[in-house]
Amino acid sequence: MIPQCRRFIGKRQSKKIKDAIRKKFPTIKALAEHINEPPSHVYSLLNGYTASRRLARKIEKAVGEKLFPYTEEK
């Protein structure tokens, strides 16, 4: 049996984030190159398998809108 992994964002929210990114960047890889991050880290974040505030904020800054629920300042 394969163990279930915890997702930090759901599949629907992940799709909305990807759609918003694709309005400005043609591919996720292009976004990763723009923010100087490995594409594997960006894909992992966008699919909800990791939660990195630093990377999420870089993506939000590149896209120009708030996308992730956990990037709010406390």
PyMOL Python script that loads the backbone (N, CA, C, O; Angstrom):
from pymol import cmd

cmd.read_pdbstr("""\
ATOM      1  N   MET A   1       0.839  -1.188   0.000  1.00  0.00           N
ATOM      2  CA  MET A   1       0.000   0.000   0.000  1.00  0.00           C
ATOM      3  C   MET A   1       0.880   1.245   0.000  1.00  0.00           C
ATOM      4  O   MET A   1       1.844   1.336   0.760  1.00  0.00           O
ATOM      5  N   ILE A   2       0.546   2.181  -0.840  1.00  0.00           N
ATOM      6  CA  ILE A   2       1.292   3.429  -0.931  1.00  0.00           C
ATOM      7  C   ILE A   2       0.740   4.405   0.111  1.00  0.00           C
ATOM      8  O   ILE A   2      -0.466   4.649   0.144  1.00  0.00           O
ATOM      9  N   PRO A   3       1.606   4.965   0.958  1.00  0.00           N
ATOM     10  CA  PRO A   3       1.113   5.921   1.964  1.00  0.00           C
ATOM     11  C   PRO A   3       0.655   7.217   1.303  1.00  0.00           C
ATOM     12  O   PRO A   3       1.236   7.661   0.313  1.00  0.00           O
ATOM     13  N   GLN A   4      -0.377   7.808   1.854  1.00  0.00           N
ATOM     14  CA  GLN A   4      -0.884   9.081   1.361  1.00  0.00           C
ATOM     15  C   GLN A   4       0.027  10.201   1.832  1.00  0.00           C
ATOM     16  O   GLN A   4       0.446  10.219   2.989  1.00  0.00           O
ATOM     17  N   CYS A   5       0.333  11.124   0.952  1.00  0.00           N
ATOM     18  CA  CYS A   5       1.176  12.246   1.350  1.00  0.00           C
ATOM     19  C   CYS A   5       0.287  13.463   1.615  1.00  0.00           C
ATOM     20  O   CYS A   5      -0.805  13.589   1.062  1.00  0.00           O
ATOM     21  N   ARG A   6       0.766  14.318   2.443  1.00  0.00           N
ATOM     22  CA  ARG A   6       0.027  15.524   2.806  1.00  0.00           C
ATOM     23  C   ARG A   6       0.242  16.573   1.736  1.00  0.00           C
ATOM     24  O   ARG A   6       1.373  16.832   1.325  1.00  0.00           O
ATOM     25  N   ARG A   7      -0.840  17.172   1.287  1.00  0.00           N
ATOM     26  CA  ARG A   7      -0.757  18.249   0.306  1.00  0.00           C
ATOM     27  C   ARG A   7      -1.010  19.563   1.028  1.00  0.00           C
ATOM     28  O   ARG A   7      -1.939  19.672   1.829  1.00  0.00           O
ATOM     29  N   PHE A   8      -0.184  20.554   0.742  1.00  0.00           N
ATOM     30  CA  PHE A   8      -0.314  21.853   1.398  1.00  0.00           C
ATOM     31  C   PHE A   8      -1.380  22.711   0.728  1.00  0.00           C
ATOM     32  O   PHE A   8      -1.972  23.579   1.370  1.00  0.00           O
ATOM     33  N   ILE A   9      -1.629  22.475  -0.560  1.00  0.00           N
ATOM     34  CA  ILE A   9      -2.740  23.123  -1.251  1.00  0.00           C
ATOM     35  C   ILE A   9      -3.462  22.042  -2.044  1.00  0.00           C
ATOM     36  O   ILE A   9      -2.852  21.068  -2.483  1.00  0.00           O
ATOM     37  N   GLY A  10      -4.755  22.222  -2.221  1.00  0.00           N
ATOM     38  CA  GLY A  10      -5.554  21.236  -2.924  1.00  0.00           C
ATOM     39  C   GLY A  10      -5.371  21.295  -4.431  1.00  0.00           C
ATOM     40  O   GLY A  10      -4.759  22.222  -4.962  1.00  0.00           O
ATOM     41  N   LYS A  11      -5.911  20.293  -5.109  1.00  0.00           N
ATOM     42  CA  LYS A  11      -5.771  20.202  -6.557  1.00  0.00           C
ATOM     43  C   LYS A  11      -6.474  21.345  -7.274  1.00  0.00           C
ATOM     44  O   LYS A  11      -5.959  21.865  -8.263  1.00  0.00           O
ATOM     45  N   ARG A  12      -7.636  21.738  -6.791  1.00  0.00           N
ATOM     46  CA  ARG A  12      -8.367  22.853  -7.427  1.00  0.00           C
ATOM     47  C   ARG A  12      -7.616  24.168  -7.280  1.00  0.00           C
ATOM     48  O   ARG A  12      -7.496  24.936  -8.235  1.00  0.00           O
ATOM     49  N   GLN A  13      -7.118  24.416  -6.095  1.00  0.00           N
ATOM     50  CA  GLN A  13      -6.365  25.649  -5.865  1.00  0.00           C
ATOM     51  C   GLN A  13      -5.068  25.630  -6.668  1.00  0.00           C
ATOM     52  O   GLN A  13      -4.640  26.663  -7.182  1.00  0.00           O
ATOM     53  N   SER A  14      -4.452  24.479  -6.776  1.00  0.00           N
ATOM     54  CA  SER A  14      -3.238  24.338  -7.567  1.00  0.00           C
ATOM     55  C   SER A  14      -3.509  24.678  -9.028  1.00  0.00           C
ATOM     56  O   SER A  14      -2.698  25.348  -9.665  1.00  0.00           O
ATOM     57  N   LYS A  15      -4.625  24.230  -9.560  1.00  0.00           N
ATOM     58  CA  LYS A  15      -4.983  24.529 -10.948  1.00  0.00           C
ATOM     59  C   LYS A  15      -5.212  26.022 -11.145  1.00  0.00           C
ATOM     60  O   LYS A  15      -4.804  26.578 -12.165  1.00  0.00           O
ATOM     61  N   LYS A  16      -5.857  26.676 -10.190  1.00  0.00           N
ATOM     62  CA  LYS A  16      -6.087  28.121 -10.287  1.00  0.00           C
ATOM     63  C   LYS A  16      -4.764  28.886 -10.276  1.00  0.00           C
ATOM     64  O   LYS A  16      -4.593  29.853 -11.020  1.00  0.00           O
ATOM     65  N   ILE A  17      -3.836  28.450  -9.434  1.00  0.00           N
ATOM     66  CA  ILE A  17      -2.528  29.103  -9.368  1.00  0.00           C
ATOM     67  C   ILE A  17      -1.787  28.935 -10.688  1.00  0.00           C
ATOM     68  O   ILE A  17      -1.212  29.893 -11.205  1.00  0.00           O
ATOM     69  N   LYS A  18      -1.797  27.721 -11.235  1.00  0.00           N
ATOM     70  CA  LYS A  18      -1.122  27.472 -12.507  1.00  0.00           C
ATOM     71  C   LYS A  18      -1.737  28.291 -13.640  1.00  0.00           C
ATOM     72  O   LYS A  18      -1.016  28.803 -14.497  1.00  0.00           O
ATOM     73  N   ASP A  19      -3.064  28.417 -13.649  1.00  0.00           N
ATOM     74  CA  ASP A  19      -3.729  29.226 -14.680  1.00  0.00           C
ATOM     75  C   ASP A  19      -3.304  30.689 -14.583  1.00  0.00           C
ATOM     76  O   ASP A  19      -3.073  31.338 -15.604  1.00  0.00           O
ATOM     77  N   ALA A  20      -3.201  31.208 -13.365  1.00  0.00           N
ATOM     78  CA  ALA A  20      -2.770  32.597 -13.173  1.00  0.00           C
ATOM     79  C   ALA A  20      -1.329  32.785 -13.639  1.00  0.00           C
ATOM     80  O   ALA A  20      -0.992  33.819 -14.215  1.00  0.00           O
ATOM     81  N   ILE A  21      -0.492  31.808 -13.396  1.00  0.00           N
ATOM     82  CA  ILE A  21       0.908  31.894 -13.818  1.00  0.00           C
ATOM     83  C   ILE A  21       1.007  31.858 -15.332  1.00  0.00           C
ATOM     84  O   ILE A  21       1.800  32.594 -15.920  1.00  0.00           O
ATOM     85  N   ARG A  22       0.207  31.009 -15.969  1.00  0.00           N
ATOM     86  CA  ARG A  22       0.276  30.866 -17.426  1.00  0.00           C
ATOM     87  C   ARG A  22      -0.226  32.097 -18.176  1.00  0.00           C
ATOM     88  O   ARG A  22       0.003  32.223 -19.379  1.00  0.00           O
ATOM     89  N   LYS A  23      -0.898  32.994 -17.485  1.00  0.00           N
ATOM     90  CA  LYS A  23      -1.297  34.251 -18.123  1.00  0.00           C
ATOM     91  C   LYS A  23      -0.076  35.127 -18.398  1.00  0.00           C
ATOM     92  O   LYS A  23      -0.067  35.906 -19.350  1.00  0.00           O
ATOM     93  N   LYS A  24       0.954  34.996 -17.560  1.00  0.00           N
ATOM     94  CA  LYS A  24       2.144  35.836 -17.702  1.00  0.00           C
ATOM     95  C   LYS A  24       3.339  35.082 -18.288  1.00  0.00           C
ATOM     96  O   LYS A  24       4.147  35.663 -19.013  1.00  0.00           O
ATOM     97  N   PHE A  25       3.449  33.803 -17.976  1.00  0.00           N
ATOM     98  CA  PHE A  25       4.569  32.991 -18.450  1.00  0.00           C
ATOM     99  C   PHE A  25       4.032  31.840 -19.294  1.00  0.00           C
ATOM    100  O   PHE A  25       3.032  31.225 -18.926  1.00  0.00           O
ATOM    101  N   PRO A  26       4.685  31.536 -20.428  1.00  0.00           N
ATOM    102  CA  PRO A  26       4.177  30.477 -21.301  1.00  0.00           C
ATOM    103  C   PRO A  26       4.262  29.082 -20.673  1.00  0.00           C
ATOM    104  O   PRO A  26       3.414  28.229 -20.935  1.00  0.00           O
ATOM    105  N   THR A  27       5.285  28.854 -19.848  1.00  0.00           N
ATOM    106  CA  THR A  27       5.448  27.553 -19.196  1.00  0.00           C
ATOM    107  C   THR A  27       5.911  27.762 -17.753  1.00  0.00           C
ATOM    108  O   THR A  27       6.388  28.834 -17.380  1.00  0.00           O
ATOM    109  N   ILE A  28       5.757  26.720 -16.971  1.00  0.00           N
ATOM    110  CA  ILE A  28       6.230  26.753 -15.590  1.00  0.00           C
ATOM    111  C   ILE A  28       7.756  26.820 -15.581  1.00  0.00           C
ATOM    112  O   ILE A  28       8.347  27.459 -14.711  1.00  0.00           O
ATOM    113  N   LYS A  29       8.388  26.162 -16.545  1.00  0.00           N
ATOM    114  CA  LYS A  29       9.848  26.197 -16.636  1.00  0.00           C
ATOM    115  C   LYS A  29      10.337  27.623 -16.902  1.00  0.00           C
ATOM    116  O   LYS A  29      11.371  28.029 -16.372  1.00  0.00           O
ATOM    117  N   ALA A  30       9.605  28.381 -17.716  1.00  0.00           N
ATOM    118  CA  ALA A  30       9.974  29.772 -17.985  1.00  0.00           C
ATOM    119  C   ALA A  30       9.901  30.598 -16.702  1.00  0.00           C
ATOM    120  O   ALA A  30      10.754  31.453 -16.459  1.00  0.00           O
ATOM    121  N   LEU A  31       8.894  30.343 -15.893  1.00  0.00           N
ATOM    122  CA  LEU A  31       8.790  31.025 -14.595  1.00  0.00           C
ATOM    123  C   LEU A  31       9.980  30.668 -13.714  1.00  0.00           C
ATOM    124  O   LEU A  31      10.579  31.543 -13.088  1.00  0.00           O
ATOM    125  N   ALA A  32      10.322  29.379 -13.665  1.00  0.00           N
ATOM    126  CA  ALA A  32      11.445  28.934 -12.838  1.00  0.00           C
ATOM    127  C   ALA A  32      12.739  29.607 -13.273  1.00  0.00           C
ATOM    128  O   ALA A  32      13.539  30.012 -12.429  1.00  0.00           O
ATOM    129  N   GLU A  33      12.952  29.731 -14.566  1.00  0.00           N
ATOM    130  CA  GLU A  33      14.153  30.405 -15.061  1.00  0.00           C
ATOM    131  C   GLU A  33      14.129  31.893 -14.716  1.00  0.00           C
ATOM    132  O   GLU A  33      15.166  32.476 -14.402  1.00  0.00           O
ATOM    133  N   HIS A  34      12.955  32.500 -14.775  1.00  0.00           N
ATOM    134  CA  HIS A  34      12.817  33.924 -14.467  1.00  0.00           C
ATOM    135  C   HIS A  34      13.178  34.227 -13.008  1.00  0.00           C
ATOM    136  O   HIS A  34      13.803  35.248 -12.720  1.00  0.00           O
ATOM    137  N   ILE A  35      12.784  33.339 -12.092  1.00  0.00           N
ATOM    138  CA  ILE A  35      13.045  33.581 -10.668  1.00  0.00           C
ATOM    139  C   ILE A  35      14.308  32.862 -10.181  1.00  0.00           C
ATOM    140  O   ILE A  35      14.601  32.858  -8.985  1.00  0.00           O
ATOM    141  N   ASN A  36      15.054  32.255 -11.111  1.00  0.00           N
ATOM    142  CA  ASN A  36      16.321  31.574 -10.795  1.00  0.00           C
ATOM    143  C   ASN A  36      16.164  30.474  -9.752  1.00  0.00           C
ATOM    144  O   ASN A  36      16.922  30.408  -8.785  1.00  0.00           O
ATOM    145  N   GLU A  37      15.183  29.620  -9.957  1.00  0.00           N
ATOM    146  CA  GLU A  37      14.949  28.473  -9.084  1.00  0.00           C
ATOM    147  C   GLU A  37      14.884  27.217  -9.943  1.00  0.00           C
ATOM    148  O   GLU A  37      14.525  27.294 -11.118  1.00  0.00           O
ATOM    149  N   PRO A  38      15.226  26.063  -9.375  1.00  0.00           N
ATOM    150  CA  PRO A  38      15.123  24.819 -10.137  1.00  0.00           C
ATOM    151  C   PRO A  38      13.655  24.512 -10.477  1.00  0.00           C
ATOM    152  O   PRO A  38      12.781  24.663  -9.622  1.00  0.00           O
ATOM    153  N   PRO A  39      13.383  24.089 -11.701  1.00  0.00           N
ATOM    154  CA  PRO A  39      11.995  23.767 -12.079  1.00  0.00           C
ATOM    155  C   PRO A  39      11.362  22.714 -11.182  1.00  0.00           C
ATOM    156  O   PRO A  39      10.156  22.760 -10.938  1.00  0.00           O
ATOM    157  N   SER A  40      12.149  21.768 -10.686  1.00  0.00           N
ATOM    158  CA  SER A  40      11.588  20.725  -9.826  1.00  0.00           C
ATOM    159  C   SER A  40      11.022  21.311  -8.533  1.00  0.00           C
ATOM    160  O   SER A  40      10.001  20.835  -8.037  1.00  0.00           O
ATOM    161  N   HIS A  41      11.674  22.339  -7.982  1.00  0.00           N
ATOM    162  CA  HIS A  41      11.169  22.982  -6.763  1.00  0.00           C
ATOM    163  C   HIS A  41       9.861  23.717  -7.049  1.00  0.00           C
ATOM    164  O   HIS A  41       8.927  23.675  -6.248  1.00  0.00           O
ATOM    165  N   VAL A  42       9.804  24.386  -8.194  1.00  0.00           N
ATOM    166  CA  VAL A  42       8.600  25.138  -8.553  1.00  0.00           C
ATOM    167  C   VAL A  42       7.434  24.177  -8.784  1.00  0.00           C
ATOM    168  O   VAL A  42       6.331  24.413  -8.290  1.00  0.00           O
ATOM    169  N   TYR A  43       7.670  23.097  -9.530  1.00  0.00           N
ATOM    170  CA  TYR A  43       6.615  22.114  -9.771  1.00  0.00           C
ATOM    171  C   TYR A  43       6.120  21.510  -8.463  1.00  0.00           C
ATOM    172  O   TYR A  43       4.916  21.338  -8.272  1.00  0.00           O
ATOM    173  N   SER A  44       7.040  21.190  -7.566  1.00  0.00           N
ATOM    174  CA  SER A  44       6.666  20.603  -6.284  1.00  0.00           C
ATOM    175  C   SER A  44       5.802  21.560  -5.464  1.00  0.00           C
ATOM    176  O   SER A  44       4.832  21.143  -4.831  1.00  0.00           O
ATOM    177  N   LEU A  45       6.154  22.823  -5.480  1.00  0.00           N
ATOM    178  CA  LEU A  45       5.374  23.828  -4.755  1.00  0.00           C
ATOM    179  C   LEU A  45       3.992  23.994  -5.383  1.00  0.00           C
ATOM    180  O   LEU A  45       2.987  24.047  -4.674  1.00  0.00           O
ATOM    181  N   LEU A  46       3.945  24.076  -6.708  1.00  0.00           N
ATOM    182  CA  LEU A  46       2.676  24.301  -7.390  1.00  0.00           C
ATOM    183  C   LEU A  46       1.728  23.108  -7.280  1.00  0.00           C
ATOM    184  O   LEU A  46       0.509  23.277  -7.313  1.00  0.00           O
ATOM    185  N   ASN A  47       2.280  21.915  -7.151  1.00  0.00           N
ATOM    186  CA  ASN A  47       1.441  20.730  -7.003  1.00  0.00           C
ATOM    187  C   ASN A  47       1.059  20.460  -5.556  1.00  0.00           C
ATOM    188  O   ASN A  47       0.310  19.524  -5.274  1.00  0.00           O
ATOM    189  N   GLY A  48       1.568  21.271  -4.639  1.00  0.00           N
ATOM    190  CA  GLY A  48       1.154  21.183  -3.246  1.00  0.00           C
ATOM    191  C   GLY A  48       1.958  20.232  -2.389  1.00  0.00           C
ATOM    192  O   GLY A  48       1.571  19.972  -1.250  1.00  0.00           O
ATOM    193  N   TYR A  49       3.066  19.699  -2.891  1.00  0.00           N
ATOM    194  CA  TYR A  49       3.834  18.735  -2.118  1.00  0.00           C
ATOM    195  C   TYR A  49       4.819  19.377  -1.156  1.00  0.00           C
ATOM    196  O   TYR A  49       5.247  18.737  -0.196  1.00  0.00           O
ATOM    197  N   THR A  50       5.182  20.621  -1.395  1.00  0.00           N
ATOM    198  CA  THR A  50       6.037  21.356  -0.465  1.00  0.00           C
ATOM    199  C   THR A  50       5.402  22.712  -0.202  1.00  0.00           C
ATOM    200  O   THR A  50       4.568  23.184  -0.975  1.00  0.00           O
ATOM    201  N   ALA A  51       5.805  23.326   0.891  1.00  0.00           N
ATOM    202  CA  ALA A  51       5.330  24.671   1.221  1.00  0.00           C
ATOM    203  C   ALA A  51       6.541  25.516   1.582  1.00  0.00           C
ATOM    204  O   ALA A  51       7.129  25.357   2.651  1.00  0.00           O
ATOM    205  N   SER A  52       6.900  26.402   0.693  1.00  0.00           N
ATOM    206  CA  SER A  52       8.036  27.284   0.919  1.00  0.00           C
ATOM    207  C   SER A  52       7.551  28.721   0.775  1.00  0.00           C
ATOM    208  O   SER A  52       7.200  29.161  -0.321  1.00  0.00           O
ATOM    209  N   ARG A  53       7.533  29.442   1.879  1.00  0.00           N
ATOM    210  CA  ARG A  53       7.090  30.838   1.823  1.00  0.00           C
ATOM    211  C   ARG A  53       8.008  31.673   0.933  1.00  0.00           C
ATOM    212  O   ARG A  53       7.547  32.525   0.174  1.00  0.00           O
ATOM    213  N   ARG A  54       9.305  31.420   1.035  1.00  0.00           N
ATOM    214  CA  ARG A  54      10.269  32.181   0.255  1.00  0.00           C
ATOM    215  C   ARG A  54      10.009  31.999  -1.244  1.00  0.00           C
ATOM    216  O   ARG A  54       9.945  32.979  -1.986  1.00  0.00           O
ATOM    217  N   LEU A  55       9.862  30.768  -1.682  1.00  0.00           N
ATOM    218  CA  LEU A  55       9.623  30.491  -3.095  1.00  0.00           C
ATOM    219  C   LEU A  55       8.246  30.980  -3.525  1.00  0.00           C
ATOM    220  O   LEU A  55       8.094  31.523  -4.619  1.00  0.00           O
ATOM    221  N   ALA A  56       7.248  30.792  -2.679  1.00  0.00           N
ATOM    222  CA  ALA A  56       5.893  31.257  -3.009  1.00  0.00           C
ATOM    223  C   ALA A  56       5.869  32.774  -3.177  1.00  0.00           C
ATOM    224  O   ALA A  56       5.196  33.290  -4.070  1.00  0.00           O
ATOM    225  N   ARG A  57       6.594  33.481  -2.330  1.00  0.00           N
ATOM    226  CA  ARG A  57       6.639  34.949  -2.448  1.00  0.00           C
ATOM    227  C   ARG A  57       7.355  35.378  -3.720  1.00  0.00           C
ATOM    228  O   ARG A  57       6.960  36.361  -4.348  1.00  0.00           O
ATOM    229  N   LYS A  58       8.412  34.649  -4.114  1.00  0.00           N
ATOM    230  CA  LYS A  58       9.108  34.965  -5.364  1.00  0.00           C
ATOM    231  C   LYS A  58       8.162  34.778  -6.561  1.00  0.00           C
ATOM    232  O   LYS A  58       8.168  35.581  -7.494  1.00  0.00           O
ATOM    233  N   ILE A  59       7.361  33.726  -6.523  1.00  0.00           N
ATOM    234  CA  ILE A  59       6.412  33.467  -7.606  1.00  0.00           C
ATOM    235  C   ILE A  59       5.351  34.556  -7.640  1.00  0.00           C
ATOM    236  O   ILE A  59       5.014  35.068  -8.708  1.00  0.00           O
ATOM    237  N   GLU A  60       4.822  34.912  -6.466  1.00  0.00           N
ATOM    238  CA  GLU A  60       3.806  35.975  -6.405  1.00  0.00           C
ATOM    239  C   GLU A  60       4.357  37.296  -6.925  1.00  0.00           C
ATOM    240  O   GLU A  60       3.657  38.031  -7.622  1.00  0.00           O
ATOM    241  N   LYS A  61       5.593  37.598  -6.596  1.00  0.00           N
ATOM    242  CA  LYS A  61       6.206  38.844  -7.061  1.00  0.00           C
ATOM    243  C   LYS A  61       6.371  38.829  -8.575  1.00  0.00           C
ATOM    244  O   LYS A  61       6.130  39.842  -9.232  1.00  0.00           O
ATOM    245  N   ALA A  62       6.781  37.690  -9.138  1.00  0.00           N
ATOM    246  CA  ALA A  62       6.964  37.578 -10.584  1.00  0.00           C
ATOM    247  C   ALA A  62       5.639  37.684 -11.327  1.00  0.00           C
ATOM    248  O   ALA A  62       5.575  38.284 -12.400  1.00  0.00           O
ATOM    249  N   VAL A  63       4.580  37.106 -10.763  1.00  0.00           N
ATOM    250  CA  VAL A  63       3.264  37.123 -11.411  1.00  0.00           C
ATOM    251  C   VAL A  63       2.542  38.437 -11.144  1.00  0.00           C
ATOM    252  O   VAL A  63       1.798  38.923 -11.996  1.00  0.00           O
ATOM    253  N   GLY A  64       2.760  39.009  -9.969  1.00  0.00           N
ATOM    254  CA  GLY A  64       2.149  40.288  -9.650  1.00  0.00           C
ATOM    255  C   GLY A  64       0.808  40.195  -8.948  1.00  0.00           C
ATOM    256  O   GLY A  64       0.043  41.160  -8.940  1.00  0.00           O
ATOM    257  N   GLU A  65       0.514  39.041  -8.357  1.00  0.00           N
ATOM    258  CA  GLU A  65      -0.728  38.902  -7.586  1.00  0.00           C
ATOM    259  C   GLU A  65      -0.561  37.857  -6.493  1.00  0.00           C
ATOM    260  O   GLU A  65       0.334  37.014  -6.555  1.00  0.00           O
ATOM    261  N   LYS A  66      -1.434  37.921  -5.488  1.00  0.00           N
ATOM    262  CA  LYS A  66      -1.403  36.978  -4.369  1.00  0.00           C
ATOM    263  C   LYS A  66      -1.980  35.651  -4.834  1.00  0.00           C
ATOM    264  O   LYS A  66      -3.107  35.604  -5.328  1.00  0.00           O
ATOM    265  N   LEU A  67      -1.219  34.574  -4.682  1.00  0.00           N
ATOM    266  CA  LEU A  67      -1.648  33.267  -5.158  1.00  0.00           C
ATOM    267  C   LEU A  67      -1.746  32.216  -4.060  1.00  0.00           C
ATOM    268  O   LEU A  67      -2.620  31.351  -4.117  1.00  0.00           O
ATOM    269  N   PHE A  68      -0.879  32.271  -3.078  1.00  0.00           N
ATOM    270  CA  PHE A  68      -0.780  31.230  -2.071  1.00  0.00           C
ATOM    271  C   PHE A  68      -1.392  31.676  -0.748  1.00  0.00           C
ATOM    272  O   PHE A  68      -1.217  32.826  -0.344  1.00  0.00           O
ATOM    273  N   PRO A  69      -2.112  30.777  -0.067  1.00  0.00           N
ATOM    274  CA  PRO A  69      -2.775  31.155   1.197  1.00  0.00           C
ATOM    275  C   PRO A  69      -1.815  31.322   2.366  1.00  0.00           C
ATOM    276  O   PRO A  69      -2.157  31.993   3.340  1.00  0.00           O
ATOM    277  N   TYR A  70      -0.629  30.734   2.300  1.00  0.00           N
ATOM    278  CA  TYR A  70       0.272  30.755   3.455  1.00  0.00           C
ATOM    279  C   TYR A  70       1.384  31.777   3.351  1.00  0.00           C
ATOM    280  O   TYR A  70       2.366  31.681   4.087  1.00  0.00           O
ATOM    281  N   THR A  71       1.269  32.749   2.468  1.00  0.00           N
ATOM    282  CA  THR A  71       2.310  33.777   2.348  1.00  0.00           C
ATOM    283  C   THR A  71       1.966  35.072   3.081  1.00  0.00           C
ATOM    284  O   THR A  71       2.714  36.047   3.004  1.00  0.00           O
ATOM    285  N   GLU A  72       0.861  35.086   3.775  1.00  0.00           N
ATOM    286  CA  GLU A  72       0.470  36.295   4.509  1.00  0.00           C
ATOM    287  C   GLU A  72       1.417  36.526   5.676  1.00  0.00           C
ATOM    288  O   GLU A  72       1.849  35.584   6.341  1.00  0.00           O
ATOM    289  N   GLU A  73       1.728  37.777   5.910  1.00  0.00           N
ATOM    290  CA  GLU A  73       2.578  38.135   7.057  1.00  0.00           C
ATOM    291  C   GLU A  73       1.777  37.986   8.330  1.00  0.00           C
ATOM    292  O   GLU A  73       0.579  38.270   8.360  1.00  0.00           O
ATOM    293  N   LYS A  74       2.451  37.532   9.398  1.00  0.00           N
ATOM    294  CA  LYS A  74       1.758  37.373  10.683  1.00  0.00           C
ATOM    295  C   LYS A  74       2.188  38.435  11.639  1.00  0.00           C
ATOM    296  O   LYS A  74       1.716  38.471  12.775  1.00  0.00           O
TER     297      LYS A  74
END
""", "prot")
cmd.dss("prot")
cmd.show_as("cartoon", "prot")
cmd.util.cbc("prot")
cmd.orient("prot")
